[in-house]
Amino acid sequence: MSAEGTSSQEGAGASGSIAKSKTGRKNRRRSKLDKTVWHLVNFLLSKYHCDMPTTKEEIVDKVIGRYERYFPEIFRRALEIMQMVFGVEMNPTSHTYVLAPLLGLTYDDSVKSQTQSFPKNGLLITILSTIFLEGGRASEQKIWETLQVMEVHAGQEHFIYGEPRKLILEWKQDEYLKIEPVPNSRPPCQEFLWGNRARRETSELTVLEFLATATSCVHTADSQRACTPWCPVHVAGRTSQLRTPRDAIPSAHVEQGPD
């Protein structure tokens, strides 16, 4: 083999090593950012559960540490999870962030005393949005097809939402939902409508504005799945990083920032 050929191979090998090294650093940085996003979600859940506001300074001090230069990305991704999965929004007031139920729904206010419970408004918003998009009435089949996209299945305990049929029955009793039989249907089937309490606390216009501003699709670092029209965040495979609200406040962790 000529000296020129040997040199060319060595150059290609060096380039490949550099590329692999860059890819490795990028993957490690992404992994660290993913973990920090979920640290922040846990922290915000604890604040919401205790009706306590927070500030950027507190978030940086107790959660992000040396990752501060990535604050906009970390904060944006955590906020998307809080909105789409848990139905919680953050309203800035002067220098603080106040966590509140998304779309004005107050169901979670009645269950905050249950310290092992996650906010459930995200699932309720998904159902109400489905009904709205279906013209005010959604078949039971359509509801379950939508929830299955979020890996929520009838009769199966979900890590965040619990047993969904029990939750739906509770929302019916609380008048967030109406469930009516479809006349002359064979086999018998049901339709879902907004209940009176849902109409008192929010409106179709508010839901429309929410759907219009929702991101076209939210992808986790390791998942790109089919999305429902309003794109709920998929947390399958990530829930191990969630802690119940009572235990959710992380201790200040200042790690070496991403490369």
N, C-alpha and C positions, 0 to 999 in steps of 0.2 A: 504493500500500500504506500502511496506517495505521501510525502510530508504534508502536502496541501490537503490530501484527503483526511489524514489524521487530525490536522488542525481544525478542519471543518467539523468533524465528529465531536471533537473536544468542545468546540464553540457551541454546537447544538446541545451537548450534554449540560454545559454550564447554563445555557438559557433555560433549559427545562427545569433545572434545580432552582433557579431564581423564580420561575413561574410558580413552581410548587410551594416555595417558601412564602410568596406573596399570597397564594390561595390559602395556605395554612393560617397566616396571620389574619386574613380577612374572615375566615371561618371562626377563629378564636374570638375576634372582636364581635362578630355577630352573636356568638353564644353568650358572651358577657353582657351584651346589650339586652338580649332576650331575658336573661335572668334578672337584670336590673328592672326591666319593665314589669316583671311579675312581682318583684320586691315592692315596687311602687303601687301596683294594684292592691297587694295585701295591706299596705300602709293606708291607702285611701279607703279601703273597705272598713278598716278599724275606725277611721275618722268619721265616716258616714254612720256607722253603727252607734257611735257615741255622740252624734250631733255636734261634732267639733270641726271648726274651719281649720285650714292649714295655709301655709305660705310657701313661696318658692324657696326661701331661705331654710325653712324647716325641712322641706323635701330634700334639698341638697345636703343638709347637715345629717339627717337621719337615714337617708336612703341612697342617694346618688353618690355622695362623696367625690372621688376624683373623676367621676364620669360627667362632671358639670358641663363640659363643652358639648356633651351629647344631650343636654337637657331638652331642647326642643323636640328631638325625635323620640326620646324616652317618654316625655310627657304626652305627646300626641298619641303614641301607641297605647299607653295606659288609659288615656281618656277614651279612646275608641272601645277598648274592652269594657270599661266602666259603663259606657252608654249602651253598647250593643248586647252585652252579656247580662249585665246587672240592672240596666235601666236607670242609671245614676248619672247626672250631669254635674259639672263644676261651674259655678257662676262666680266670676271674679268680682269682688267688691273692694275697691281701693287696692290695698296690697295683700289681700287675702283671697283664698278660694273657698267658697261655701259649697258643700255637696248637697244636692237636692234630688228628689225623684224626677226623672225625665218625664216630660209631657204633663207634669202636674199630678200624676197618679199617686195616691197616698196609701196604697195597700201595704207597702213595707213599713209604714209608721206603726202599724198594729202588730208587727211581728219582730220589731227590734229588740224586745225584751228576751227573745229566744236567742241566746248568745251563740248557739251553734248553727244558726241559720244564715245562709247567704241571701242577699236581696233577690227577689223573684220578679221584679218589675220588667226585666228584660224579656222574659217569656210572655208575660201579659201583653207587652207592646207588640211582640211578634204576632200574637193571635189577633189583636185588634187591628194591626196593619193588614193582615191577611184578609180579614173581613172587609176592611175598607177597599182593598184592591179588587175584591170579588164583587163589588157593587153593593155592599151592605149586608150580604148574606153569604156565608161560606159553608160548603158542605163539610160534614165531619171528616170525610175522606181527604179533602183539601187541607184541612187543619193538620191532620196527622202526617200527610205528605210533607208539609212545610216543616213541622217539628222534627221529622226524621232527618232533614238536612242538617239540623243542629245536633243530631244524634240523641234526640229525645224520643223515647218510644213508650207506647202504652204498656203499662204493667211492669216497666223496668225502672228501678231506682236510679235517678240521675244524681251525680255528685253534687251539683249546684241546686237543681230544682226539686229534687226528691221525686216522688211518684207523680207523674204529670196528671193522671186522671183524678187523683185526690185534690191536686191544686186547682184543676179546672172546675171541679165540683164546688170547691170553696169560693172561687171567683163567681160562680153562678149564684151561690147563696148570698154573696156580698153585692150582687147586682152589677158586677162588672161585665158579665156575659149573660146572654139569653140563649138557651138551647131549646129549639122547637122541633117537633117531628115534622117531616115532610109529608103532606097529605098524599094518600094513595100510593106511597112508594113501596116497591117490592124488590128486594127485601126492605123492611122498615129502616129508614135512615133519618138522620137529624141534620139541622142547620144551626150554625152559630151566628148570633147577632150581637151588637153592642148592647150592654145593659144600661139601665138608667144611671147608675153611679159613674160609669165610664163617660157618659154624655155630660154629666154634671162637672166632672173633674178635667176633662179635656174636650177636644172637638176634632171633627174630621179635617178642618183646616190646619190645626196644629199637627196632626199626623201627616198631612200632605207636606207641610213645610219640613217636618223631620225627614220624611222619605226623600225629599228633593235635595236635602243637604247631606244625607248619608253618603259615605264614600261608595264608589261604584263596586268595590269589592275589597275586603280586608284579608290579606294573606299573612299567616304566620310564617316564620322563617322556614318551617319544615312542612308546610301544607298549602296546596293550592287546589281548593275544592269548588264544586259547583255552589253558587250562592243563590239565596232567595232574593227576591226583587229589592229588598232593603238591606241585604248583606249583613246578617248577624255574624259576629266573629266566631270562628270555630275554635274551641278550646280542647278538642279531643287530644289526648296524649300530653296535655299541658297542665291538667288539673292537679297533678301531684305537687305543683309549685304554689298552690293556693292553700291558705290556712283559714280556719274558721275565724270570724271577726274578733272573737275574744282574744285569740292568740296571734292576731295578724300584725301587730305593730312590730316591725323588725328592729333589732338593736342597730345602732349606728354601725354601718359597715363601710369602711373606707378601704377599698381594694385598689390594686394597681390598675389604672385606667387602660382601656383598649390601646393596642399599639397604633 
